[in-house]
Amino acid sequence: MSFMNDGSDWPTDKRTALRLGRRLVAEVPASRPDRRAFVEIRPARSEPDVQARDEGWVRSDVERSFRLEHWEYDRERIDGFDYDIGSALIGSADAPDESELSTVLNAWGVQPDLFVYPWESDDPR
């Protein structure tokens, strides 16, 4: 089952970005006011992706798998080189397909419309 068939609310541009192997990030509530937290989706890359890159194009894949990570950072360090000092990995999961990606995000309480491109976020990674 894909994003389009599971009733999720993925914006077309974000669904396309994931299928093209692009990372997305969502800021989520942190455990304390002095912390900031982010969930990232990192699509898996395969040998056909590497070949496409070497040929100068980007390959779309509706059967792509994903790695999800939920990180929390010290608010004071997030803009510097030492953003990882005091950071904590809150959770991680692998999703073998788009349907499981939606399942994991639902379990984590993260809505698809929260995700943005990394350059539109304050995520330090």
Order of alpha helices (4+ residues) and beta strands (2+ residues): alpha-beta-beta-alpha-beta-beta-alpha
